[in-house]
Amino acid sequence: RPPAARGRGGARAAAAGASGECRVLPSTPRCRAPGLGSRRRPGAPAGELSSLKKFDEIKKANQAAAKKLVEDQLSSSSEDDDEDAEVKQGKILDKTFTIYTSQTDGDASELERTRQYMNEAFQSGAMTCLICIASVKRNQAVWSCCGCFCIFHLVCIQKWAKDSLFLVSSPLTDDDFGKKDYPWPCPKCRFEYKRSETPSRYYCYCGKVENPTVDPWLVPHSCGQICEREFKPSCGHKCLLLCHPGPCPPCPKMVTTTCHCKKAKPVPRRCSTKEWSCRLPCGRTLLCGQHACENPCHAGDCQPCPRVSKQRCICGRQTAERLCASPQWQCDQVCGKCLPCGNHTCEQVCHAGPCGDCPRSGKRSCPCGKTKFTLPCTEDVPTCGDSCDKVLECGIHKCSQRCHRGPCEICRQEVEKQCRCGKHTKRMPCHKPYLCETKCTKIRDCQKHQCRRKCCSGNCPPCDQVCGRTLGCRNHKCPSGCHRGSCNPCPETVDVKCNCGKTVIKVPCGRERTIKPPKCKQLCSRPPTCHHSTQEKHYCHFGRCPPCRQPCQKTLTCGHLCPVSCHDEALVKQTGLHQSAGPWEQPSEPAFIQTALPCPPCEVPIPVECLGLHEVSPLPCHSANPYSCKRSCGRLLDCQNHTCMKECHHVTKLNSSADGKKAGPECSQCEEECTKPRPAGCPHRCVLPCHPGDCPSCLQMLKIKCHCKLSVLYIECLKLTCVDLKEKELLISCRNQCPKELPCGHRCKEICHSGSCPLNCSQKVKLRCLCKRLKKEVQCSKIQEGQVSLECDALCKEMKRKAYEIKEAEAKAALEEEKRRQQAELEAFENRLKGRRKNKKRKDEVEVEQSSWQKYKNLIMLPVFGVAVVMV
């Protein structure tokens, strides 16, 4: 019993390794919060920075792949790619069938089976290795069975053959091993191959080229040469197709041949259909020798004669109606003829020929066979009186009775018998078998279950249990008896259909979950889901139909037709449905829902004039209303000085002859003041609002402060603007003393005037020395000019020296006082450490010596205060 691969995982890994495919699992760092992936940590090594860079690159690649996947799902561009692949596949098939179809005048009806094998070779996932249940890739080494043409991985079939030969030869002994060439079977059709036929190299389908190169313009695993394999059944011709999978098609050669009965004239026919019938009666004489074959012209021997006739039995006593094809038959009567002895009759049932001699004539033996007698046939042979000595049924002992008629009795001798398994012995009659109650513990040939048969001889029977293990297809269980090794591949096939069910491919059981449905050439028959009566033509498919791309053509409110693509089932992105738990959570992919969108506004251009009649612009139909061009109105107002500054607006014409540039009632009213130029020196505006013509004279009173800014004067504007500069300065003066201060701090002595005050101050001031003890009266202007100064005398200097000595004495006394205080604190701390104050509280009286300042301050301060009194 051949096994499958020992482990589907290992076989798949081997198949993936043979195909050159691998999956790269990048070792990326752990997920970080968004925005922290590219942040460089201080002191981070170069290896970590490279890992972060790789993580960013992989993240971008995954996002791009997800975006591309969404675009592929929303677009139908894959249909164009499928059409290109089908066109390429059709060209390869036509190239493969060219020589064959040239012999058949273009008829390819006999190539359907071969075409199916080739289509499976092209279709991804259709060719499956039944051993490892994995797809057969274009660049993998394969082997094809010559019986069922099933394709397997080369490494899988080599392991299959090796395991099969090992399991078959494992029960043999060392003496028998190698004496017989045990075959190994195909996993699917059980076609047997010799040990020498185990594949060791990778060849193309026709077996001419070893390790054929991968060519995208050839059938996978094909060498591209003419097949030239012998047709089956052999006709002397060879296959004309290019190297191909599956069986060779029927022979297309033309030969001249006659019909089966050889009555018709020879006609030219295809070599594959050279056996033909003329449909005339055969006419050949049947085996009965009386009738002719009435069947139409046929191949091979004629059928037995179907007619019925009256026929006698072998002895000739009875007659019955029987098939003409079986003329000889026996009746149930005993012959009964008298034998030559004249004393007995023939006891044979209906027979042909003479009856023969009497069976009791001649020499006869006694029942034991030791003595022979010559007696007439009417007398019975007597017993000889000797012992019987025939071997009994036990095969060991002989019969001890005297010569007797009939069978011998059973052996009743007691012997020491050993049980069948050889573990126990017992004394018992020889005719009785001895079976012990010990159950056999040997493992049966399945290598799983014990024999458990009582008193087994060691030749345990095959395991009678059903295997029941789940096959590689995961759908069925092994129906075979319990066996060693892996189970056979599932022989079932499953139909994989397109959505409409018209296109069907057969795949091995278990592959229906991973293989893609076949590409159907039928048009999708689903009704449209939008408002159109018919949908765009597209092929049969699973899932939703692609979005309708026909123009909407709905009538809008304006009367125009909607020109955009159909939007009854537009994909709308939903956002904000999921609230992330934190920055560590990856953002979820956006969800799309199909919903009907309203028609967009009509965009047909309509020429429209603006409200102010400035321009004409084409506007979309949905917004084709009078509009403002955003310019200023520009119409001349009634003041004849300004124009309307309102944004472009509607203007009502009071009469048909009105000028188009004149302001209307909707225009703004001029609210500006008169901006015409005033006479020189007049600071007032025109008292009238904006008006046409000249402005009136200014009659207002001016409120003006004098030069010193203390008094307010009221003067007519007309007087002030008409006089010269001198009179104007007199008019503005208040005639009082100037209140301004000079730089020295004294008041100006002049009358209210314009400009800066004079600098020659004549005020008398007191001048003091630096210590403020001496003073003197002088003119202020001389002090400002630096002409007069007052120096300190000798008494002033002596007072400064004494004040300095007093300050130094105070500083020195403060320093000594601080030192004594620190010394007292140190002595008090040391006394506490020595424990002198355990029971008594003593107060240390420290005699504080008076400082020098306290002793002599009265003697120093009296002269000082006396000098101060004298100076005052």
C-alpha positions in Angstrom: 0.0 0.0 0.0 1.8 3.2 -1.1 1.8 6.1 1.3 1.4 9.8 0.6 4.0 12.3 1.8 4.6 11.9 5.6 3.8 15.5 6.4 1.8 17.9 4.3 3.7 20.8 5.9 7.1 19.3 5.0 6.0 18.5 1.4 4.6 22.0 1.0 7.9 23.4 2.2 9.8 21.2 -0.2 7.5 22.3 -3.0 7.9 25.9 -2.1 11.7 25.4 -2.0 11.6 23.8 -5.4 9.6 26.6 -6.9 12.0 29.3 -5.6 9.3 31.0 -3.6 9.9 32.3 -0.1 8.2 34.6 2.3 10.3 37.3 4.0 9.2 38.2 7.5 11.0 41.4 8.5 12.2 41.7 12.0 10.7 45.1 12.8 10.8 46.7 16.2 7.8 46.8 18.4 4.9 49.0 17.5 5.4 52.6 18.7 3.0 55.5 19.0 2.3 57.4 15.8 4.9 60.1 15.2 7.6 58.4 17.4 8.9 55.9 14.8 11.5 58.3 13.3 12.4 60.2 16.5 16.0 59.7 17.4 16.8 59.0 21.0 19.9 60.7 22.4 22.8 58.2 22.3 20.9 55.6 20.2 23.2 53.2 18.4 23.4 53.0 14.6 21.8 49.6 14.5 18.6 50.8 16.2 18.4 53.8 13.8 18.7 51.4 10.8 15.9 49.3 12.3 13.7 52.4 12.7 14.4 53.3 9.1 13.4 49.8 7.9 10.2 50.0 10.0 9.2 53.2 8.3 10.0 51.8 4.9 7.9 48.6 5.5 5.1 50.7 6.9 5.0 52.9 3.8 5.1 49.8 1.6 2.2 48.2 3.5 0.2 51.4 3.1 0.9 51.6 -0.6 -0.1 47.9 -1.0 -3.3 48.5 0.9 -4.1 51.5 -1.3 -3.4 49.6 -4.4 -5.6 46.7 -3.2 -8.5 49.1 -2.7 -8.0 50.6 -6.1 -7.9 47.2 -7.7 -11.2 46.2 -6.0 -12.9 49.4 -7.1 -11.7 49.3 -10.7 -12.3 46.8 -13.4 -8.9 47.1 -15.0 -8.2 43.5 -14.1 -10.6 42.4 -16.8 -8.3 44.0 -19.4 -5.3 42.1 -17.9 -7.3 38.9 -18.0 -8.2 39.5 -21.6 -4.5 40.0 -22.5 -3.5 36.8 -20.7 -6.3 34.9 -22.5 -5.1 36.2 -25.9 -1.6 35.1 -25.2 -2.8 31.7 -24.1 -4.9 31.3 -27.2 -1.9 32.1 -29.4 0.2 29.4 -27.6 -2.6 26.8 -28.1 -3.0 27.7 -31.7 0.8 27.3 -32.2 0.7 23.9 -30.5 -2.3 22.6 -32.6 -1.1 24.0 -35.9 0.4 20.9 -37.4 -2.5 18.7 -36.2 -5.2 21.0 -37.6 -3.4 21.2 -40.9 -4.0 17.4 -41.2 -7.7 17.7 -40.3 -8.6 20.8 -42.4 -9.0 22.9 -39.3 -11.2 20.5 -37.4 -10.2 20.6 -33.7 -13.1 18.6 -32.2 -10.8 15.8 -31.2 -8.5 18.1 -29.3 -11.0 19.0 -26.5 -9.5 16.6 -23.9 -5.9 17.8 -24.7 -7.1 21.4 -24.6 -8.5 20.8 -21.1 -5.1 19.5 -19.9 -3.3 22.5 -21.4 -5.8 25.0 -20.0 -5.2 23.5 -16.5 -1.4 23.9 -17.1 -1.9 27.6 -17.8 -4.4 28.3 -15.0 -2.8 29.1 -11.7 -3.6 26.5 -9.1 -5.4 24.1 -11.4 -2.5 21.6 -11.6 -2.2 20.1 -8.1 0.2 17.5 -6.8 -2.0 14.9 -5.1 0.8 13.9 -2.8 1.5 17.2 -1.1 -1.8 18.9 -2.1 0.1 21.9 -3.4 0.0 23.8 -6.7 2.4 22.8 -9.4 4.4 25.9 -10.4 5.8 26.7 -13.8 9.4 26.5 -12.6 9.2 23.3 -10.6 10.5 19.9 -11.6 7.5 17.5 -12.3 6.7 14.0 -13.4 3.7 12.8 -15.4 2.1 9.4 -15.1 1.7 7.6 -18.4 -1.6 6.0 -17.3 -3.7 8.8 -16.0 -1.4 11.7 -17.1 -1.6 13.2 -13.6 1.3 15.6 -12.7 3.3 15.3 -9.5 6.3 17.1 -8.1 9.5 15.2 -8.9 10.6 15.1 -5.3 7.2 14.0 -4.1 6.9 11.1 -6.6 10.5 10.0 -5.8 9.6 9.9 -2.1 6.3 8.1 -2.9 8.1 5.4 -4.9 10.8 4.9 -2.2 8.2 4.6 0.6 6.1 2.2 -1.5 9.0 -0.1 -2.2 10.1 0.0 1.5 6.6 -0.9 2.8 6.2 -3.8 0.3 9.6 -5.3 1.0 9.7 -4.7 4.8 7.8 -8.0 5.7 10.4 -10.0 3.7 13.3 -11.9 5.3 16.9 -11.3 4.5 16.9 -14.4 2.3 14.0 -13.2 0.2 15.0 -9.6 0.0 16.2 -8.5 -3.5 15.0 -11.7 -5.3 11.9 -10.1 -6.7 11.5 -6.7 -8.3 8.4 -5.4 -6.5 6.5 -2.6 -8.4 5.3 0.8 -7.0 1.9 2.2 -8.1 0.8 5.6 -9.3 -0.9 7.5 -6.4 -4.0 8.2 -8.6 -4.6 5.4 -11.1 -2.6 2.6 -9.4 -0.7 1.9 -12.6 2.3 -0.1 -11.6 5.9 0.8 -12.4 9.1 -1.2 -11.9 11.8 -0.3 -9.5 14.0 0.7 -12.4 11.3 3.1 -13.7 11.5 5.3 -10.6 12.0 8.9 -12.0 15.3 10.5 -11.2 15.5 13.4 -13.6 13.2 16.1 -14.8 12.0 15.7 -18.4 9.5 17.5 -20.6 6.2 15.8 -21.5 7.5 14.0 -24.6 10.7 12.9 -22.8 13.1 14.4 -25.3 14.6 17.3 -23.3 16.0 17.1 -19.8 15.4 20.1 -17.5 13.4 22.1 -20.1 13.8 25.9 -19.8 10.9 28.1 -18.6 9.6 29.9 -21.7 6.5 32.2 -21.2 5.5 31.5 -24.9 5.3 27.7 -24.4 3.1 25.4 -22.4 4.6 25.0 -18.9 7.1 22.1 -18.6 7.1 21.8 -22.4 10.2 21.7 -24.7 8.3 23.2 -27.7 9.3 20.4 -30.1 7.0 18.0 -31.9 5.7 15.3 -29.5 6.3 12.2 -31.8 4.9 9.8 -29.2 3.3 6.6 -30.5 -0.5 6.7 -30.6 -2.5 4.4 -28.3 -3.7 2.0 -29.6 -0.7 1.8 -31.9 -1.3 2.5 -35.5 2.2 3.1 -36.8 1.9 6.9 -36.7 3.2 9.5 -34.2 1.7 12.5 -32.4 1.9 15.7 -34.4 1.2 18.2 -31.6 4.0 20.2 -29.9 5.2 18.8 -26.6 2.0 18.8 -24.5 0.5 17.4 -21.2 -2.2 14.8 -21.2 -3.0 12.0 -23.7 -2.2 12.4 -27.3 -5.3 13.1 -29.5 -6.6 10.5 -32.0 -4.5 9.9 -35.1 -5.4 12.4 -37.8 -3.8 10.5 -40.7 -6.0 9.4 -43.7 -6.0 5.6 -44.5 -8.0 3.5 -47.0 -9.9 0.7 -45.2 -13.0 -1.5 -45.6 -15.8 -2.3 -43.2 -15.9 -5.1 -40.6 -17.7 -7.6 -42.8 -15.5 -6.8 -45.9 -18.6 -6.4 -48.1 -18.3 -2.6 -48.7 -15.6 -1.1 -50.9 -12.6 0.5 -49.2 -12.9 4.2 -48.5 -10.5 6.8 -47.1 -11.0 7.5 -43.4 -9.1 8.9 -40.4 -6.7 6.4 -38.9 -8.3 6.9 -35.5 -11.7 5.8 -36.9 -10.6 3.3 -39.6 -12.8 0.6 -38.0 -16.2 1.3 -39.4 -19.5 -0.5 -40.1 -21.4 -0.6 -43.4 -24.6 -1.3 -41.3 -25.6 -4.2 -43.7 -26.4 -7.7 -42.2 -23.3 -9.6 -41.2 -24.4 -12.9 -42.9 -21.7 -15.1 -41.4 -22.7 -18.7 -40.3 -23.2 -19.0 -36.5 -21.7 -21.7 -34.3 -25.0 -23.7 -34.5 -24.2 -24.3 -38.2 -27.9 -23.7 -39.2 -28.5 -20.0 -39.1 -26.6 -16.8 -40.3 -25.8 -13.7 -38.2 -28.5 -11.1 -38.7 -26.7 -8.3 -36.8 -25.4 -5.2 -38.7 -21.8 -5.3 -39.8 -19.8 -5.5 -36.5 -16.3 -6.1 -35.2 -15.1 -9.3 -33.6 -16.9 -12.7 -33.4 -20.6 -13.0 -33.9 -22.9 -13.3 -30.9 -24.5 -16.7 -30.1 -27.5 -17.7 -32.1 -30.6 -16.2 -30.4 -33.1 -18.6 -32.0 -35.0 -21.4 -30.2 -35.4 -25.0 -31.5 -36.4 -28.5 -30.3 -33.4 -30.4 -29.2 -32.8 -33.9 -27.7 -30.8 -34.5 -24.6 -27.5 -36.4 -24.7 -29.1 -39.8 -24.0 -31.9 -39.0 -26.5 -34.8 -39.8 -24.2 -36.2 -36.3 -23.8 -36.9 -33.4 -26.2 -37.2 -29.7 -25.2 -37.1 -26.2 -26.8 -33.8 -24.6 -26.1 -31.5 -21.9 -27.5 -29.9 -22.9 -30.7 -26.5 -21.7 -29.3 -26.5 -24.5 -26.6 -27.5 -27.7 -28.4 -26.1 -30.2 -25.8 -27.9 -30.7 -22.5 -28.5 -33.5 -19.9 -31.8 -34.7 -18.5 -32.3 -35.9 -14.9 -32.9 -39.6 -15.7 -30.5 -42.4 -14.7 -29.2 -44.4 -17.7 -30.5 -47.9 -16.4 -29.0 -49.9 -19.2 -27.9 -53.4 -18.4 -24.1 -53.8 -18.0 -22.2 -56.6 -19.8 -22.2 -58.7 -16.6 -26.0 -59.1 -17.0 -26.5 -58.7 -13.2 -26.3 -54.9 -12.7 -27.5 -51.7 -14.5 -25.7 -48.4 -15.4 -26.1 -45.9 -12.6 -24.8 -42.8 -14.5 -27.1 -39.9 -15.3 -27.9 -39.1 -19.0 -24.7 -39.7 -20.9 -23.4 -40.4 -24.4 -21.5 -43.5 -25.6 -21.4 -47.0 -24.1 -21.9 -47.5 -20.4 -18.7 -49.5 -19.8 -17.8 -52.6 -17.7 -19.4 -53.5 -14.4 -17.5 -51.8 -11.6 -17.7 -55.1 -9.4 -15.9 -57.2 -12.0 -12.2 -58.2 -11.8 -10.0 -58.3 -8.7 -11.2 -56.5 -5.7 -9.5 -55.6 -2.3 -10.8 -56.0 1.2 -11.8 -52.8 3.1 -8.3 -52.4 4.5 -6.6 -53.0 1.1 -4.2 -55.7 2.3 -5.8 -58.8 0.6 -7.2 -59.1 -2.9 -10.0 -61.5 -4.0 -11.3 -62.7 -7.4 -15.1 -63.1 -7.0 -18.2 -62.9 -9.2 -19.8 -59.4 -9.3 -22.8 -60.8 -7.4 -20.7 -61.5 -4.2 -19.4 -58.9 -1.8 -15.7 -58.9 -0.8 -15.2 -60.3 2.7 -13.0 -58.7 5.5 -9.5 -60.2 5.8 -9.4 -60.3 9.7 -6.1 -58.3 9.9 -5.8 -55.0 11.6 -7.0 -52.0 9.6 -3.8 -49.9 10.1 -5.2 -46.9 8.1 -3.9 -43.5 9.2 -6.5 -41.8 11.2 -7.6 -38.2 10.7 -5.0 -37.0 13.2 -2.3 -38.1 10.8 -0.2 -39.6 13.6 -1.8 -42.8 14.8 -3.3 -45.8 12.9 -6.6 -47.5 13.2 -6.3 -50.5 15.7 -9.6 -52.2 14.7 -9.8 -55.3 12.5 -10.4 -54.8 8.8 -13.9 -53.3 8.6 -16.2 -51.6 6.2 -17.0 -47.9 6.5 -14.9 -45.0 7.9 -12.5 -45.5 10.8 -13.3 -44.1 14.2 -11.8 -40.9 15.6 -8.4 -41.1 17.4 -9.0 -41.6 21.1 -5.4 -41.9 22.3 -4.2 -39.4 25.0 -1.2 -37.5 24.0 0.8 -34.4 25.4 -0.5 -31.7 23.1 1.0 -28.2 22.6 -1.3 -25.3 21.9 -1.2 -23.4 18.7 0.9 -20.5 20.0 3.4 -23.0 21.7 3.2 -21.5 25.1 1.2 -24.2 26.9 1.0 -28.1 26.9 -1.8 -30.4 28.1 -2.6 -34.2 28.1 -5.8 -34.8 26.2 -7.4 -37.0 23.5 -5.6 -36.8 20.2 -8.7 -35.9 18.2 -9.5 -32.8 20.2 -7.7 -29.5 19.3 -6.0 -27.6 22.1 -6.3 -23.8 22.1 -5.2 -21.8 25.1 -6.8 -18.6 26.3 -3.6 -16.4 25.8 -4.3 -13.5 23.5 -1.6 -12.6 20.9 0.2 -9.3 21.6 2.0 -9.0 18.3 1.4 -5.9 16.2 -0.4 -6.6 12.9 0.9 -5.5 9.6 -0.7 -2.1 10.0 1.8 -1.4 12.8 -1.0 0.1 14.9 -3.2 -2.6 16.4 -2.5 -5.8 18.3 -3.6 -9.2 17.0 -5.6 -10.1 20.2 -6.5 -13.5 18.7 -6.6 -16.4 21.2 -3.7 -18.8 20.9 -2.4 -17.3 17.7 0.2 -19.3 15.7 2.3 -16.2 15.0 1.0 -15.7 11.4 -1.3 -13.0 12.4 -4.1 -12.2 9.9 -4.3 -8.7 8.3 -5.9 -5.9 10.3 -9.6 -6.1 9.8 -10.3 -2.5 11.0 -11.0 0.5 8.7 -8.3 3.2 8.6 -10.7 6.1 9.0 -8.0 8.8 9.0 -8.8 12.1 7.4 -7.3 12.4 4.0 -5.2 15.3 2.7 -8.3 16.8 1.2 -9.8 17.3 4.7 -13.2 16.3 3.3 -13.2 12.5 3.3 -11.8 9.7 5.4 -9.6 6.8 4.3 -12.0 3.8 3.4 -9.2 1.3 3.1 -8.3 -1.3 5.8 -5.9 -0.2 8.5 -2.5 0.1 6.9 1.0 1.4 7.4 2.3 4.7 6.2 0.2 7.6 4.9 -3.1 7.1 3.2 -3.6 7.2 -0.5 -4.6 10.5 -2.0 -8.3 11.2 -2.2 -9.5 9.9 -5.6 -12.5 12.3 -5.7 -12.7 15.4 -7.9 -14.8 18.5 -7.2 -16.4 20.7 -9.7 -15.5 24.4 -9.3 -18.0 26.5 -11.1 -18.2 30.1 -12.0 -21.0 32.3 -10.6 -23.5 31.4 -13.4 -22.5 27.7 -13.3 -21.9 27.4 -17.1 -18.1 27.1 -16.8 -16.9 24.2 -14.7 -13.4 22.9 -14.0 -12.6 19.7 -12.1 -10.0 19.9 -9.4 -8.7 17.4 -6.9 -10.8 17.2 -3.7 -9.5 19.6 -1.2 -8.3 22.2 -3.7 -11.8 23.8 -4.1 -11.1 26.1 -1.2 -7.9 27.6 -2.5 -8.3 27.5 -6.3 -9.7 30.5 -8.1 -13.0 30.0 -9.9 -12.7 29.6 -13.6 -13.0 32.6 -15.9 -16.4 32.5 -17.6 -16.8 33.9 -21.1 -20.6 34.3 -20.6 -21.9 37.8 -20.1 -23.2 38.7 -16.6 -27.0 38.1 -16.6 -27.8 40.0 -13.4 -30.4 42.8 -13.7 -29.0 46.3 -13.3 -29.1 47.8 -9.9 -29.3 51.4 -11.1 -32.0 53.3 -12.9 -30.7 52.2 -16.4 -32.7 49.6 -18.2 -29.6 47.7 -19.2 -26.1 47.5 -17.7 -22.8 47.6 -19.3 -21.6 44.3 -20.8 -19.2 42.4 -18.7 -18.3 38.8 -18.0 -19.7 36.5 -15.4 -18.2 37.2 -12.0 -18.6 36.8 -8.2 -19.5 39.6 -5.9 -21.1 42.8 -6.8 -21.2 44.0 -10.4 -18.7 46.8 -11.2 -20.1 50.4 -10.9 -22.2 51.5 -13.8 -20.2 53.9 -16.0 -23.1 54.9 -18.4 -24.1 58.6 -18.4 -26.8 59.4 -15.9 -29.1 61.1 -18.4 -31.6 62.1 -15.8 -33.6 65.2 -16.6 -32.7 68.0 -14.2 -35.0 70.8 -13.0 -33.6 73.1 -15.6 -34.5 70.7 -18.4 -31.0 69.6 -19.3 -29.8 66.0 -19.0 -27.3 64.9 -16.3 -24.0 64.2 -18.2 -21.9 62.6 -15.4 -21.5 58.9 -14.9 -24.2 56.9 -13.1 -24.0 57.7 -9.4 -26.8 55.4 -8.0 -24.3 53.2 -6.3 -21.4 55.5 -5.4 -18.8 54.4 -2.9 -18.7 56.8 0.0 -15.9 56.7 2.6 -17.0 56.6 6.3 -14.8 58.1 8.9 -15.0 58.6 12.6 -16.8 55.3 13.2 -14.1 53.9 15.5 -12.5 55.9 18.3 -9.0 54.8 18.9 -8.0 53.9 22.5 -4.7 55.8 22.3 -1.8 56.7 20.1 -0.5 53.1 20.3 -3.5 51.7 18.4 -3.0 51.5 14.6 -5.6 53.4 12.6 -8.2 51.2 11.0 -8.8 51.1 7.3 -11.6 53.3 6.1 -14.9 51.8 5.4 -16.8 52.3 2.2 -20.5 52.1 1.7 -22.6 52.2 -1.5 -25.2 54.9 -1.6 -27.1 56.9 -4.2 -25.9 60.4 -4.6 -28.0 63.3 -6.0 -27.3 64.6 -9.4 -24.7 67.4 -9.4 -25.8 71.0 -10.3 -26.2 71.6 -14.0 -22.9 73.0 -15.5 -24.2 74.0 -19.0 -22.9 77.5 -19.7 -25.5 80.3 -20.1 -24.5 83.9 -21.1 -25.7 86.3 -18.3 -25.2 90.1 -18.0 -24.2 91.6 -14.6 -26.6 93.8 -12.6 -24.8 97.0 -13.4 -24.5 96.2 -17.1 -20.7 96.1 -17.0 -20.1 92.7 -18.6 -21.6 89.5 -20.0 -20.1 86.2 -18.7 -21.0 82.5 -19.3 -22.3 81.0 -16.0 -23.3 77.4 -15.1 -27.0 76.7 -15.6 -27.6 76.1 -11.9 -26.3 79.6 -11.0 -27.4 81.5 -14.2 -29.0 84.5 -12.4 -28.2 88.2 -12.6 -25.0 88.6 -10.6 -22.7 91.3 -9.3 -19.4 91.6 -11.1 -17.9 93.0 -7.8 -16.9 96.3 -9.5 -18.0 99.7 -8.2 -21.1 101.1 -9.8 -19.3 104.2 -11.2 -22.4 106.2 -12.0 -22.1 110.1 -11.5 -24.0 111.3 -8.4 -26.1 114.5 -8.1 -23.2 116.4 -6.5 -21.4 116.2 -9.8 -18.2 115.6 -7.9 -18.3 111.8 -6.9 -19.5 108.5 -8.4 -21.5 105.7 -6.8 -19.1 103.5 -4.8 -21.6 100.7 -4.2 -20.8 97.2 -5.5 -22.3 96.4 -8.9 -26.1 96.6 -8.4 -29.4 96.9 -10.2 -30.4 100.4 -11.4 -33.9 101.4 -12.2 -34.3 103.6 -15.3 -36.7 106.4 -14.6 -37.3 107.1 -18.3 -36.2 105.4 -21.4 -34.1 108.4 -22.6 -32.0 108.6 -19.4 -28.3 108.4 -19.7 -26.9 104.9 -18.8 -24.1 106.6 -16.8 -26.3 108.6 -14.5 -27.1 107.5 -11.0 -30.5 105.9 -10.2 -32.6 105.7 -7.0 -30.7 102.6 -5.9 -27.3 104.3 -6.0 -25.9 105.8 -2.8 -26.4 109.4 -1.8 -23.3 111.6 -1.5 -22.7 112.2 2.2 -19.2 113.6 1.9 -18.2 117.1 3.1 -17.1 119.7 0.6 -13.5 119.0 -0.3 -12.9 122.0 -2.4 -9.7 124.0 -1.6 -10.0 126.8 1.1 -8.3 130.2 1.2 -4.7 130.2 2.4 -4.6 130.1 6.2 -8.3 129.2 6.7 -8.4 125.9 8.7 -12.2 125.4 8.4 -14.1 123.3 6.0 -16.9 124.5 3.8 -20.1 124.7 5.9 -22.1 123.3 3.1 -22.2 119.6 2.1 -20.7 118.4 -1.1 -22.1 120.8 -3.7 -21.6 122.1 -7.2 -20.0 125.5 -7.7 -17.7 127.8 -5.4 -17.7 127.7 -1.6 -18.9 130.8 0.5 -16.5 133.0 2.6 -15.5 131.8 6.1 -17.1 133.9 8.9 -16.2 131.7 11.9 -14.4 132.9 15.0 -11.0 131.3 15.8 -10.3 130.2 19.4 -6.6 130.5 19.7 -4.2 130.4 22.8 -1.6 133.2 23.2 2.1 132.6 22.9 2.4 131.7 26.6 -0.5 129.2 26.3 -2.2 130.7 29.4 -5.0 132.8 27.8 -7.6 132.0 25.1 -8.2 134.7 22.4 -11.2 134.8 20.0 -10.3 136.3 16.6 -12.2 136.3 13.3 -10.8 133.8 10.7 -11.0 136.5 8.0 -8.9 139.0 10.0 -6.2 136.4 10.9 -5.7 135.3 7.4 -5.5 138.8 5.9 -2.8 140.5 8.1 1.0 140.2 7.9 3.4 138.5 10.3 4.0 141.3 12.8 0.3 142.2 13.2 -0.5 138.5 13.5 2.1 138.1 16.4 0.6 141.1 18.2 -3.0 139.8 17.8 -2.0 136.5 19.4 -0.1 138.0 22.4 -2.0 138.3 25.8 0.2 141.3 27.0 1.2 139.6 30.3 4.6 138.5 31.7 6.0 135.4 30.2 5.4 132.4 32.6 8.2 130.2 31.1 11.2 129.2 33.2 14.7 129.8 32.2 17.3 127.0 32.3 18.5 128.3 35.6 15.0 127.8 37.1 13.9 131.5 37.3 10.9 133.0 35.5 11.3 135.0 32.3 11.0 138.8 32.8 9.7 139.6 29.2 6.1 140.2 28.0 4.2 137.2 26.3 6.2 136.5 23.2 6.8 133.8 20.7 9.9 131.7 20.4 12.5 131.0 23.2 13.2 133.2 26.2 16.6 135.2 26.6 19.3 133.5 28.7 20.8 136.5 30.7 19.1 136.0 34.1 19.7 138.8 36.6 18.3 137.1 39.7 20.5 137.2 42.9 21.2 133.7 44.4 23.3 132.3 47.4 26.4 130.3 46.7 27.6 127.6 49.3 30.9 125.6 49.6 30.9 121.8 49.2 30.3 121.1 52.9 27.5 123.7 53.0 29.1 125.7 55.8 30.1 128.9 53.9 27.7 131.0 51.7 27.7 134.1 49.4 25.2 136.1 47.2 26.0 136.5 43.4 24.2 137.1 40.1 22.5 133.9 38.5 24.0 134.4 35.0 27.6 134.5 36.4 27.0 131.2 38.2 25.7 129.6 34.9 28.7 130.9 33.1 31.1 129.4 35.7 32.7 132.7 36.6 32.2 132.5 40.5 33.0 129.6 42.9 33.3 129.2 46.8 35.9 126.8 48.3 35.9 125.2 51.8 38.3 126.6 54.5 40.6 124.8 57.1 37.8 124.4 59.7 35.6 122.5 57.2 38.5 120.0 56.5 39.1 119.4 60.2 35.4 118.5 60.7 35.5 116.0 57.8 38.6 114.3 59.4 36.9 113.8 62.8 33.8 112.4 61.2 35.9 109.8 59.4 37.7 108.7 62.6 34.3 108.3 64.4 33.1 105.9 61.7 36.2 103.8 61.9 36.0 103.5 65.7 32.3 102.3 65.4 33.2 99.6 62.8 36.1 98.3 65.0 33.9 98.1 68.1 31.2 96.2 66.2 33.8 93.6 65.1 35.1 93.0 68.6 31.6 92.7 70.0 30.8 89.9 67.4 34.0 88.0 68.3 33.1 88.0 72.0 29.6 86.8 71.3 30.9 83.9 69.2 33.4 83.0 72.0 30.6 82.9 74.6 28.4 80.6 72.4 31.4 78.2 71.9 32.1 78.0 75.6 28.4 77.3 76.3 28.3 74.5 73.7 31.4 72.9 75.2 29.9 73.0 78.7 26.8 71.2 77.5 28.9 68.4 76.1 30.8 67.9 79.4 27.6 67.4 81.3 28.2 70.1 83.9 24.5 71.0 84.0 23.0 67.6 85.0 21.5 68.6 88.4 22.1 72.4 88.8 21.2 75.2 86.6 23.9 77.7 86.6 24.0 81.1 85.0 27.3 82.2 83.7 27.8 85.8 84.3 29.9 87.2 81.6 31.3 90.6 82.3 31.0 92.6 79.2 33.7 95.2 78.9 32.6 98.5 77.5 33.8 99.3 74.1 36.0 102.3 73.2 33.0 104.1 71.6 30.9 103.8 74.8 33.7 105.2 76.9 34.6 108.2 74.8 31.5 109.0 72.9 30.5 111.9 75.2 33.9 113.5 74.9 33.8 113.3 71.1 30.2 114.4 70.5 30.3 117.6 72.5 32.8 119.5 70.4 31.1 118.3 67.2 27.7 119.6 68.2 29.3 122.9 69.3 30.9 123.4 65.9 27.6 122.6 64.2 25.7 125.2 66.3 28.3 127.9 65.5 28.0 127.1 61.7 24.2 127.5 61.9 
